[in-house]
Amino acid sequence: MKKTLKTAIIILIFLAFSCKAGAAVLDAKFLKEKIKKDVEEQIKANASVKGIIKVEITDLPYDKIETSEGKNGKVEIETKINLRFFNPVTIVRVNILVNGEEYKSFITQAKISVYDKVWVAQDYIKRGEILTKVALEEKEITYLPKTLIRKDFDPYTHQTKKNYKPGDVIDSNYIENIPAIVKDSPVSVIFKTPSVSITIPAIALDRGSIGDYIKVRSKNYRKDYMGKIIGENTVLVNI
């Protein structure tokens, strides 16, 4: 009896080790790396998310997954996230396929961080000042507004519409082109007809950039005109 029981226990142990030896085992470290890589690739393919993408898989419901098809089975891992709306903490659906058929399905969570080079204030910048006290720095921009300005932007041709302190990221909502004409400044007004043009001095009643229409006042003619800014301190009036 003891010999029979001992033999049975040996057979069970042998079968247990045989199943594990023949199974494809996916441990948590491998699964996290695979899911992380897939999620990063999906986000990079999404044109609305720009920058360096870093993904962290925070938790898995399994320490390991063993397939029942053995080592000869073709094991695939599919991951899906919702790309319609970018969310820094998102749900990932994971499907384990064996020989093309779903073997196990579960969900996990991914923490997504986005980094990029952006323009950052290096000193205090007062409202109305030109953006000369700025530098490019790599920052995490995951939770920053999409309107921040990045490396492909020239800040030196713009001035700020608000005060910035050192370390603030420059936002395109609060900057504007340096005006070609400042209000109450002297300007040259060109009156142009199909056959002739004359230039007279005037005062700008508005501010604006090249291409804008502003009102100017001629002291000589004691009259206001609407003209188009065509250059620095130069306004064209077609008559």
QUISULMO-V625030 format. One record per residue. RES is the residue in three letters. PHI is phi in degrees with one decimal (none if undefined). NEAR is the number of other ideal C-beta (glycine too) atoms within 8 Angstrom. Layout:
BEGIN
res=RES phi=PHI near=NEAR
res=RES phi=PHI near=NEAR
END
This chain:
BEGIN
res=MET phi=none near=4
res=LYS phi=-62.5 near=5
res=LYS phi=-66.7 near=6
res=THR phi=-65.4 near=7
res=LEU phi=-63.1 near=8
res=LYS phi=-62.8 near=8
res=THR phi=-63.6 near=8
res=ALA phi=-63.8 near=8
res=ILE phi=-63.5 near=8
res=ILE phi=-61.2 near=8
res=ILE phi=-64.4 near=8
res=LEU phi=-62.7 near=8
res=ILE phi=-61.3 near=8
res=PHE phi=-62.6 near=8
res=LEU phi=-65.8 near=8
res=ALA phi=-61.8 near=8
res=PHE phi=-68.4 near=8
res=SER phi=-66.2 near=8
res=CYS phi=-65.0 near=8
res=LYS phi=-68.4 near=9
res=ALA phi=-67.7 near=6
res=GLY phi=-91.2 near=7
res=ALA phi=-86.5 near=12
res=ALA phi=-88.9 near=11
res=VAL phi=-103.0 near=8
res=LEU phi=-108.3 near=12
res=ASP phi=-84.6 near=8
res=ALA phi=-61.2 near=9
res=LYS phi=-62.5 near=6
res=PHE phi=-64.1 near=8
res=LEU phi=-62.7 near=14
res=LYS phi=-62.7 near=10
res=GLU phi=-63.7 near=8
res=LYS phi=-66.8 near=10
res=ILE phi=-64.7 near=15
res=LYS phi=-56.7 near=12
res=LYS phi=-61.9 near=8
res=ASP phi=-64.7 near=11
res=VAL phi=-65.0 near=15
res=GLU phi=-58.6 near=11
res=GLU phi=-65.2 near=8
res=GLN phi=-65.3 near=11
res=ILE phi=-69.6 near=14
res=LYS phi=-61.6 near=8
res=ALA phi=-77.5 near=6
res=ASN phi=-88.6 near=9
res=ALA phi=-64.0 near=5
res=SER phi=-79.0 near=5
res=VAL phi=-110.4 near=10
res=LYS phi=-118.6 near=7
res=GLY phi=131.2 near=8
res=ILE phi=-87.7 near=7
res=ILE phi=-97.5 near=11
res=LYS phi=-126.9 near=9
res=VAL phi=-122.0 near=12
res=GLU phi=-124.9 near=8
res=ILE phi=-88.6 near=13
res=THR phi=-79.2 near=7
res=ASP phi=-159.6 near=6
res=LEU phi=-129.7 near=10
res=PRO phi=-76.8 near=6
res=TYR phi=-130.5 near=8
res=ASP phi=-77.1 near=5
res=LYS phi=-162.2 near=8
res=ILE phi=-127.6 near=9
res=GLU phi=-109.8 near=9
res=THR phi=-83.4 near=13
res=SER phi=-90.6 near=7
res=GLU phi=-90.6 near=11
res=GLY phi=81.5 near=9
res=LYS phi=-67.3 near=6
res=ASN phi=-82.3 near=4
res=GLY phi=-74.8 near=10
res=LYS phi=-85.7 near=7
res=VAL phi=-103.2 near=12
res=GLU phi=-127.5 near=8
res=ILE phi=-121.7 near=13
res=GLU phi=-112.0 near=8
res=THR phi=-125.1 near=13
res=LYS phi=-138.8 near=6
res=ILE phi=-129.0 near=12
res=ASN phi=-84.2 near=7
res=LEU phi=-92.4 near=7
res=ARG phi=-67.5 near=3
res=PHE phi=-131.8 near=4
res=PHE phi=-76.1 near=9
res=ASN phi=-133.2 near=7
res=PRO phi=-60.3 near=9
res=VAL phi=-119.2 near=7
res=THR phi=-129.9 near=10
res=ILE phi=-88.0 near=9
res=VAL phi=-115.4 near=14
res=ARG phi=-95.2 near=10
res=VAL phi=-118.3 near=13
res=ASN phi=-116.7 near=11
res=ILE phi=-99.2 near=14
res=LEU phi=-109.1 near=13
res=VAL phi=-121.7 near=14
res=ASN phi=55.5 near=7
res=GLY phi=83.5 near=6
res=GLU phi=-114.7 near=6
res=GLU phi=-65.4 near=7
res=TYR phi=-104.4 near=10
res=LYS phi=-154.0 near=7
res=SER phi=-134.5 near=7
res=PHE phi=-155.2 near=9
res=ILE phi=-119.1 near=8
res=THR phi=-142.9 near=13
res=GLN phi=-118.4 near=11
res=ALA phi=-120.5 near=16
res=LYS phi=-100.4 near=9
res=ILE phi=-111.0 near=15
res=SER phi=-120.5 near=11
res=VAL phi=-121.1 near=13
res=TYR phi=-124.6 near=10
res=ASP phi=-164.1 near=12
res=LYS phi=-85.0 near=8
res=VAL phi=-132.2 near=16
res=TRP phi=-83.2 near=14
res=VAL phi=-127.3 near=13
res=ALA phi=-66.2 near=14
res=GLN phi=-97.1 near=7
res=ASP phi=-152.4 near=6
res=TYR phi=-68.3 near=9
res=ILE phi=-122.1 near=11
res=LYS phi=-84.7 near=7
res=ARG phi=-54.9 near=7
res=GLY phi=94.9 near=6
res=GLU phi=-80.9 near=10
res=ILE phi=-74.0 near=7
res=LEU phi=-79.2 near=14
res=THR phi=-102.5 near=6
res=LYS phi=-94.3 near=9
res=VAL phi=-131.3 near=11
res=ALA phi=-152.1 near=6
res=LEU phi=-80.0 near=7
res=GLU phi=-138.6 near=7
res=GLU phi=-82.4 near=7
res=LYS phi=-132.8 near=11
res=GLU phi=-76.4 near=7
res=ILE phi=-116.0 near=12
res=THR phi=-53.1 near=8
res=TYR phi=-104.5 near=5
res=LEU phi=-88.5 near=8
res=PRO phi=-64.9 near=6
res=LYS phi=-69.2 near=3
res=THR phi=-87.0 near=7
res=LEU phi=-63.9 near=13
res=ILE phi=-98.2 near=11
res=ARG phi=-110.6 near=10
res=LYS phi=-64.7 near=8
res=ASP phi=-88.5 near=3
res=PHE phi=-120.2 near=8
res=ASP phi=-99.7 near=5
res=PRO phi=-76.7 near=11
res=TYR phi=-73.2 near=7
res=THR phi=-100.7 near=6
res=HIS phi=-130.5 near=12
res=GLN phi=-128.0 near=11
res=THR phi=-91.1 near=15
res=LYS phi=-104.2 near=8
res=LYS phi=-151.5 near=6
res=ASN phi=-81.9 near=8
res=TYR phi=-119.5 near=9
res=LYS phi=-112.1 near=7
res=PRO phi=-54.9 near=7
res=GLY phi=97.0 near=5
res=ASP phi=-70.9 near=8
res=VAL phi=-83.9 near=11
res=ILE phi=-75.7 near=17
res=ASP phi=-109.1 near=10
res=SER phi=-65.7 near=9
res=ASN phi=-69.5 near=6
res=TYR phi=-120.4 near=8
res=ILE phi=-133.7 near=13
res=GLU phi=-152.0 near=7
res=ASN phi=-60.5 near=7
res=ILE phi=-62.8 near=9
res=PRO phi=-66.8 near=9
res=ALA phi=-74.9 near=11
res=ILE phi=-136.4 near=15
res=VAL phi=-102.2 near=7
res=LYS phi=-58.0 near=8
res=ASP phi=72.9 near=6
res=SER phi=-92.9 near=9
res=PRO phi=-71.4 near=7
res=VAL phi=-136.6 near=13
res=SER phi=-102.5 near=10
res=VAL phi=-108.8 near=15
res=ILE phi=-99.5 near=12
res=PHE phi=-94.3 near=10
res=LYS phi=-127.0 near=9
res=THR phi=-119.8 near=8
res=PRO phi=-57.8 near=2
res=SER phi=-114.3 near=3
res=VAL phi=-152.8 near=5
res=SER phi=-142.4 near=7
res=ILE phi=-131.9 near=6
res=THR phi=-123.1 near=7
res=ILE phi=-132.0 near=10
res=PRO phi=-79.6 near=9
res=ALA phi=-156.7 near=14
res=ILE phi=-119.4 near=10
res=ALA phi=-75.1 near=16
res=LEU phi=-93.9 near=10
res=ASP phi=-135.8 near=8
res=ARG phi=-113.5 near=8
res=GLY phi=-179.1 near=10
res=SER phi=-103.1 near=9
res=ILE phi=-58.1 near=7
res=GLY phi=101.6 near=5
res=ASP phi=-78.4 near=8
res=TYR phi=-102.2 near=7
res=ILE phi=-133.4 near=14
res=LYS phi=-98.2 near=9
res=VAL phi=-127.3 near=16
res=ARG phi=-125.1 near=10
res=SER phi=-95.9 near=13
res=LYS phi=-71.6 near=8
res=ASN phi=-64.1 near=6
res=TYR phi=-96.2 near=6
res=ARG phi=50.5 near=5
res=LYS phi=-148.0 near=6
res=ASP phi=-100.1 near=8
res=TYR phi=-132.4 near=12
res=MET phi=-104.8 near=8
res=GLY phi=-141.0 near=11
res=LYS phi=-102.8 near=9
res=ILE phi=-74.1 near=16
res=ILE phi=-114.7 near=8
res=GLY phi=-174.4 near=7
res=GLU phi=-64.7 near=5
res=ASN phi=58.1 near=9
res=THR phi=-130.8 near=11
res=VAL phi=-125.2 near=17
res=LEU phi=-106.8 near=11
res=VAL phi=-119.3 near=13
res=ASN phi=-85.3 near=5
res=ILE phi=-127.3 near=5
END
